[in-house]
Amino acid sequence: MDGPMAHQAGDPRGGRPHWLILLAGVVVPVAAVIPIVAHWLTNPPDQRLVDLDVYRTGGLAVLRGAPLYDFLTQPPQLLPFTYPPFAAVLAVPFTLLPWSAAQWLWTGLIYVSLVIVVWYAFRDLIRRTGRWAPLTMGVLVAAMAWLDPVRDQVRFGQVGLFLLAMCLADCCARTARWPRGALVGLAVAIKLVPGVFLIYFLLTGRRDALVNAVLTAAAATLAGFALLPADSSGYWFGALLQGGDRTGAVDGTTNQAVQGIVARIFDEGPVRTLVWLALALLVACYGFRWARRVTLAADTAADSSSLLLGGVAIVGLLSVVLSPVGWIHHLVWMIAVIGALAGNGRDTRRWLLALGLWLLFLFPLPWWGRAWIGPEHSAVAEFGGQVLRDSFGIAALASIAILGLWLAKRVEQDTAQRDSSRPEAEVGTLAL
């Protein structure tokens, strides 16, 4: 059925979205996030957006000329500032607002970042739905908002979605209106973990992006030195080297990095260190190798967006699992993994795998596993609890392998099937 009747019947291939579709695209995600926001912005004041309190207190230290890396937030949290001085400078505007207004503004910015992330992660799927794209976007934002790492972003008032949005936009935008790599450089200046993308740019031959990222990070860091010379020297030559002591115990449940998993198996000592370093080196070697292969394969594949996103998602996951501490809320990178697997929605197996990962990260499995560990439980429950406790980290490692090995082959098979199903004359014309 063609023509106007097709659009009246809901054909997604064209036509402007009806105003009801636009309205639904807004109402669905807003309705989904209201319970999350209502819960975390009304919980006890000393438990509310505690990381935002750290950033804001850092901004106050900048304004008052107080030592940035000597303060601790108010009890019972007693949290130090662990970011580069440039991040404290960016937090200054939030010190000019009342605490309640700062919480609401920060939470709003978190969800704006989530919208950007969902667009880049599911762009092909959203576009494929045509006039229903606003509703598709809204449903996806709502679904991703309920992932456990995303809920924790709101719970703690974290910067993870901001950094994720910058890295995805920089690496996945088809035509960047800014120097490619500049957003990654800015992310590195705010928090060092996105520095893994400098390696990614180098390995994939993106030299201009690498130069722009390094120059941007250097410029922001030098600005920090100019504004806060004592704090900058204290951070780069002192506080940075004490990172393990300032970020908490590595064997805590929320640490889903390789070191966290190893630390929950081995007692502290040389054996634990050697096992961690060996596993981290192995993951890094294969991870970056797969990220490079998948990214370069995107240059010739039919589903280039999925492969490019897959390569970027691998690097993002490496930034979490290779860090000494990779908290659960850092695993917002699973949004990119789910988007890469879902693709444009044509491959059922990919969709089912994406759905499975979404369901896995929908629940706080590591904390459920922690509750099973103790002398009152059987050996079977203890073992199951340990596996559940590490489940997010294990899923992140498995996702790296899935994107690096299975996704690339799946895209190749899909491309071959499409070519074989086309008329011979058409295939010949495309070859020419």
N, C-alpha and C positions, 0 to 999 in steps of 0.2 A: 504494500500500500504506500503510495507516494503522495506528495503534495500536502495541502493544508490539513487534510484528514489525518495524515500520519502524525502531525504535531498535536492535534486534538486527542489522539489516542495515546499520547505520552511517549512518542518516539524520541529517544534521547539524542538523535543525531544533529538536531539544529533547533533554531528558534530561541527567542528570549525567554528567560525563566519567568514564570508567572509570579505575581507578587506574593502569593501564598507559599510558593517554593522558597523565595527569598526570606520570608518571615520564618518559615520552618527551619531554614538553615541557621538562623540566629537563635530561635527558641530552643531547639534541641540541645546545643552545647551549653547554653546558659542554664537550662534546667538540670543538665548533668552535673555541672560544677557547683551549683548552689549548695548541695549537701556537704561537699568537700570544704568549701569556703566557710560555711556556717559552723562546721565542726572545728576547724583549726584556728579560726579567728575568734572563737568564743571559749576556747579551752583556758585553763589557768594562765594568768598573765606571765608567770615565770617559765612557762613551757611554750609560749607563743612566738613563732618566727624567730627562734633563738639565733640563727645565723645572720638574719637581718640586723639583729641587735648588735652582733659583732661588727658588721660593716658600718653601722651607724655610729657605734662607739669609736671605731677607727676614724671616721670622719670628724667626730668631736675632738679626738686627740690632735688631728691635723689643725683644726681651727684654734685650739688652745696652745699649740706648740708643745704638747706633752709627748713623751717617748711612746711611739706607736706600738712597739713590741714588748713593752713592760706591763701594759694594763691587762686586766681580766674583767670580763663582764660581771654583772651583779650575781650574787648567790641566788639559786643553788648551781647555776651553770658554770660560772668561773671559766669562761672560754677565752683563749687568746686570739689575737689577729694573726693569721698565718699567710696572708696574701702579699704580693708585692706592694710597695708604697703607692704605686699608681692607682691601684684599686681603692685605696683609702681616699685618694683625691676624688675619684669618681663618686664616692659615697657621701661627699660633703653636702650636696643638695638635699639629701634625705635627713640631714641633721637640722635643717631649717623648717621642717614640718613637724607638727605634733606626732607623737608616737602612733596614735591610732590612724592618722591620715597616711603616714609612711607605710603602715602595714597594708592598707587598702590599695595604695598606689603600687606597691611592690607586687602584690598579688595580681593586680590587673596586668602589670607588665609581664608577669610569668605566663599568663594565659594569652597575651598577645604574641609572645615568643612561641607558645605552643601552636598557635594558628600558623605562624611562619614555618615551623618545623613540619607540621602536617602537610602543608602545601608542597614543600620540596620532597617529602618522603612519599607522597601519594599523588603526585602531579598527573601522571599518565592516567591513573584510574579515575581521578576527579574529572579530567578533561573528557574522558571517554563517555561519561554519563551525560554530556551535552547540557541541555537545559536544566537537568536535575543536579548539575554540579554544585550549586549552593547547599542543597540538602545533603549530598554526598560528603561535602566538606564538613558540614555541621555534625553529621553522624560520626565521621572519623575523629574529629576533635573531641567529641564526647567520649568515644571509645578509648582514645589515648589518654584522656584526662584521668581515667580510673586505673591506669597502670600504677602499681605500687611505687615505683621510682618517681613517677610524676606527682602522685599524691604527697610523697615526701618532700618534693620541691616546695609545695605550699606549706606543708607542716613546719619545715625549718626556715623557709624564706631564702632558698638557695639561689645560686647563679647558674646552675647547670643548664637550664633551658635557654638562657641567654647565650651561653657559649656554644651550645648545640646549634642554635639558629644561625649564629655567625659563621660557624664552620660549614654547615650545609649550604648556606647561601653562597659562600665564597667558592666552594668546590663544585656545586651542582647547578648554579645558575647558568643557563645557556648563553646569555649575553650579560656580562656584568657591567654595571654602570659605574663601577669603581675599579681602581687598580686591583686586578685579581691577586689574592693573597693578603690584601690589607686587613680584611676582617679577621683572618686567622692570626695575623700579627697582633692585632688589638686584643684578641682573646688570649694570646700568650702573655701579653703585658699585664692582663688582669689576673690570670692564673696560669701557672707554668705547664700544666698537664697538656693543653692543646699543642704543645711543642712537638708532639709526635707527627703533626702534619708537615713540619719542616722536612722530616725524613721522607714522608710520602711525596712531597713535591719534588724532592731530589731524585727519588727512585723512579718516578713516572715521567721524568724529563720536563716538568713544569718549572723551568728555570726562572721565568719572569715572575711567577707566583711566589717562588721561593725568595727571590730578591725583595719583592714588595713586602712579604711577610716579615723578613728579617729587618728591613729598614723601618717598618712601622713599629715592630716590637722594640727596636733599639731607640727610636725617637720617643716612644712613650716612656721607656725606662729612663732615658736621659732627662725627660721632663720631670719624672719622679725625683731624680737626683737634684735637679735645679730647685724644685719646690721643697724637698725634704732631704737635704744632703746627709744629715746624721742618721735618720731612719733608713735611708737607702743603703748606706754603708753598713748599718747594723743588720739589715735584712740579708743583703747579698754576701756578706762576709761573716754572718753570725747566725741569725734566726733560721736562715734557709738550711744550714747544716744541722740544725737541731730539729728538723721536721718531724722525725719519728717521735721525739719526746713531746712535741707540741700538738700532735694530731690525735693522740690517744693510743690505746693498746691495739696492736695489730691483730690479735687473736679474737677480737670482738666479733659478734655475729654479723654486724652490719658491714664488716670488711669482707667483700666478696672478691678481692684481688687474689692473684696466685699466692702472694705471701700470706694472706689471711687464711686461705685454705690449708697451706702447709703448716702455719702456726697452730692450727687447731688439731693437727695430727702429731707434730713433733714438739718436744720440749725445747725451750730456748737454749741455743748453743750452736757450735760449729756445724753439726749435722743439719739442723734446720736451715741455717744460712746457705750451706752448699746445695741442699735440695732446692731451695727457693731460686737461687741464682741459676742452677742448671735448667729448671723448668721455665724460668722467665726467658732465658736465652733461647730455648727451644721454641717457645711460643712466639717470641719476637722474630726469629728467623723465618719460620713458616708463615706467620701472620703478615709480615711486610712483603714476603714473596708472593703470597696469594693476593694481597691488595694490589700489588703492581700488575700481576697477570690479569686479574679481573678488570682493572681500570683500562689497561691497554686493549683488552678484548672488546671493550665498549666502543672503540673506534671503528670497528667493522661489523658489530653485531646489529641485528634488527632491533632488539630490545636494549638499546644502548643506555637508556636512562636507568634501568634496573641494575645493570652491571656497574655503571659509574657510581650509583648510590651504594651498591654492595661494597665496592672498593673503599669508599669513604667510611661506610659503617664498620668495616673491619678495622680501619685505623682508629676510629672512635672507640671501639671496644678494646683495642690494644692500650689506649690511654687509660682505661680503667683497670684492666687485669694486670698490667705491668707496673702500675704504681705501687709503692709500698702499702698504700691504703686506697682501696677503691670502694667507697661507700655505696650502699644500695641506691641512694638517690643519684649517683653518678651514672647509673645504668639507664638513664633516659635515652641513651643511644640505641636501645632496643626498638624505639620508634622507627629509626632508620632501617634497622634490620627487617622489621615487619613490613615496612614499605617496599624494600627491595625484593622481598620474597613475593609479596602480593602482586607487584608489577602493575600491569594494566587490567588484571582480573580475568584474563582468558585461560590461564593454566590452573586447573582444579587442584593438582598436587601442590603447587606453590601456595595457593590460597589456603589449603588445609594446614600446611606447615606454618604459615603466617598466623592463622587462627590459633593453632596450638601454642605458639609462643606467646600470643596475646593472653590466652587463658592462663598460662604458666605465671606470667608476671602480674596477673590481676590480683593475686592473693599473696599475703606476707609469709610465703613458705619458709624462709629461713627462721623466722621467729616461731613458727609452729614446730619446726624441728628442734629449736632450742628448748622448747617446753618438754620434749620427749627425753631429754638427756638428764640423767641423775641416778643415784643409787636405788631409787624406788622403782625404776623401770627395768624391764628385762633386757637381755643382751640384744635381742632382735629389735626392740624399740629403740635402744641406744644407737645401734647401727643405722636404722632408718632415720633417726633424728639427726645423726651426723650428716647423712646424705642430703636430707632436706635443708639442713643448716647451710650447706654449701651449694644449694640448688641453683641460685641465681648466677654464681660464679661459674659453675659447671655449664649452665645454659649459655653463658656468654662465650666460653671457650668453644662449645659445640657450634655456636652460631658463626664464629670465625671460620671454622672448618666447612660448615654448610655453605656459606657464601663463597668461600675460596675454591671449593671443589664441586659441590653439587649444583649450585646455581648456574655457574658458567656452562657446565655440560647441559643443563636443562634448557638454557637459552639457545645453545647450539642445536639441540634436537628440535626445538620448536621452530627455529629458523629453517632447518632442513625440511621439516614437515610442510611448512608453508610453501617453500619453493617447489616441493614435489607435487603439491596440490594445485598449483597454478597451471594454466594452459601452457603447453610447450612453447607456443609462439611468444607468450608473455615473458616466460623465463628467459628465452633467447634475447628478447629485446632488452631486459634488465641487465643481462650479461654484457651486452654491447655498451 
